Amino acid sequence: MFIVWLLNKLISIYMLAIVIYALMSWFPNAYGTAFGRFLGRIVEPFESLFNFASVGMISFAPVVALIVLGLVQGGISYLGQLLLYGF
């Protein structure tokens, strides 16, 4: 099914954006670039839902966000299988 494939690809691209945004913290002033601000507008609203996942100054919000998106992606694939092959 095209819709399931498209949703899985979009989620995979968003997961990649989260990983890149998290890795940008290793580079000074990376968030201040145009690309950093663009990723921030895309990633931060979803990642802010998981701000509870921090220990001291280390935030595990990207990890939790990736886990949640992986679960959603698996659920979409499972529903696509059910719709395609029946119950």
C-alpha positions as a LaTeX table, in Angstrom:
\begin{tabular}{lrrr}
\hline
Residue & $x$ (\AA) & $y$ (\AA) & $z$ (\AA) \\
\hline
Met1 & 0.00 & 0.00 & 0.00 \\
Phe2 & 1.34 & 3.35 & $-1.06$ \\
Ile3 & 0.00 & 5.24 & 1.96 \\
Val4 & 1.74 & 2.92 & 4.44 \\
Trp5 & 4.99 & 3.12 & 2.46 \\
Leu6 & 4.78 & 6.92 & 2.31 \\
Leu7 & 4.07 & 7.27 & 6.03 \\
Asn8 & 6.97 & 4.96 & 6.88 \\
Lys9 & 9.33 & 6.97 & 4.66 \\
Leu10 & 8.20 & 10.27 & 6.17 \\
Ile11 & 8.70 & 8.93 & 9.69 \\
Ser12 & 12.16 & 7.63 & 8.71 \\
Ile13 & 13.12 & 11.05 & 7.34 \\
Tyr14 & 11.85 & 12.72 & 10.53 \\
Met15 & 13.85 & 10.27 & 12.63 \\
Leu16 & 16.95 & 11.15 & 10.62 \\
Ala17 & 16.24 & 14.85 & 11.24 \\
Ile18 & 16.10 & 14.16 & 15.00 \\
Val19 & 19.44 & 12.33 & 14.88 \\
Ile20 & 21.09 & 15.13 & 12.89 \\
Tyr21 & 19.66 & 17.76 & 15.24 \\
Ala22 & 20.97 & 15.87 & 18.26 \\
Leu23 & 24.43 & 15.48 & 16.70 \\
Met24 & 24.55 & 19.22 & 15.98 \\
Ser25 & 24.98 & 19.80 & 19.72 \\
Trp26 & 28.56 & 18.55 & 19.35 \\
Phe27 & 29.50 & 21.47 & 17.11 \\
Pro28 & 29.76 & 25.04 & 18.39 \\
Asn29 & 27.12 & 27.43 & 17.04 \\
Ala30 & 25.59 & 24.77 & 14.78 \\
Tyr31 & 22.11 & 25.65 & 16.02 \\
Gly32 & 22.67 & 29.26 & 14.94 \\
Thr33 & 23.06 & 28.40 & 11.26 \\
Ala34 & 20.13 & 28.54 & 8.84 \\
Phe35 & 20.06 & 24.73 & 8.68 \\
Gly36 & 20.14 & 24.49 & 12.48 \\
Arg37 & 17.26 & 26.92 & 12.84 \\
Phe38 & 15.28 & 25.02 & 10.18 \\
Leu39 & 15.80 & 21.69 & 11.95 \\
Gly40 & 14.96 & 23.34 & 15.26 \\
Arg41 & 11.59 & 24.51 & 13.96 \\
Ile42 & 10.85 & 20.98 & 12.77 \\
Val43 & 12.28 & 18.86 & 15.61 \\
Glu44 & 11.87 & 20.90 & 18.80 \\
Pro45 & 8.04 & 20.86 & 19.03 \\
Phe46 & 7.94 & 17.05 & 19.02 \\
Glu47 & 11.07 & 16.65 & 21.11 \\
Ser48 & 9.74 & 19.04 & 23.77 \\
Leu49 & 7.06 & 16.46 & 24.61 \\
Phe50 & 9.83 & 14.31 & 26.08 \\
Asn51 & 11.73 & 16.91 & 28.13 \\
Phe52 & 10.97 & 14.88 & 31.25 \\
Ala53 & 13.65 & 12.41 & 30.13 \\
Ser54 & 16.73 & 14.16 & 31.44 \\
Val55 & 19.34 & 13.35 & 34.04 \\
Gly56 & 21.15 & 16.44 & 35.24 \\
Met57 & 22.14 & 18.38 & 32.17 \\
Ile58 & 21.91 & 15.38 & 29.83 \\
Ser59 & 18.65 & 15.15 & 27.91 \\
Phe60 & 17.43 & 11.84 & 26.62 \\
Ala61 & 14.51 & 13.46 & 24.78 \\
Pro62 & 15.90 & 12.57 & 21.32 \\
Val63 & 16.28 & 8.93 & 22.32 \\
Val64 & 12.75 & 8.74 & 23.70 \\
Ala65 & 11.40 & 10.53 & 20.62 \\
Leu66 & 13.15 & 8.01 & 18.35 \\
Ile67 & 11.76 & 5.10 & 20.35 \\
Val68 & 8.23 & 6.50 & 20.15 \\
Leu69 & 8.53 & 7.11 & 16.42 \\
Gly70 & 9.87 & 3.59 & 15.94 \\
Leu71 & 6.86 & 2.20 & 17.76 \\
Val72 & 4.51 & 4.34 & 15.66 \\
Gln73 & 6.26 & 3.19 & 12.50 \\
Gly74 & 5.90 & $-0.44$ & 13.55 \\
Gly75 & 2.22 & 0.09 & 14.31 \\
Ile76 & 1.61 & 1.65 & 10.92 \\
Ser77 & 3.38 & $-1.26$ & 9.21 \\
Tyr78 & 1.31 & $-3.74$ & 11.21 \\
Leu79 & $-1.94$ & $-1.99$ & 10.32 \\
Gly80 & $-0.88$ & $-1.96$ & 6.68 \\
Gln81 & $-0.26$ & $-5.71$ & 6.83 \\
Leu82 & $-3.69$ & $-6.25$ & 8.39 \\
Leu83 & $-5.39$ & $-4.17$ & 5.72 \\
Leu84 & $-3.49$ & $-5.83$ & 2.91 \\
Tyr85 & $-3.73$ & $-9.46$ & 3.99 \\
Gly86 & $-6.79$ & $-9.34$ & 6.23 \\
Phe87 & $-7.28$ & $-10.51$ & 9.78 \\
\hline
\end{tabular}
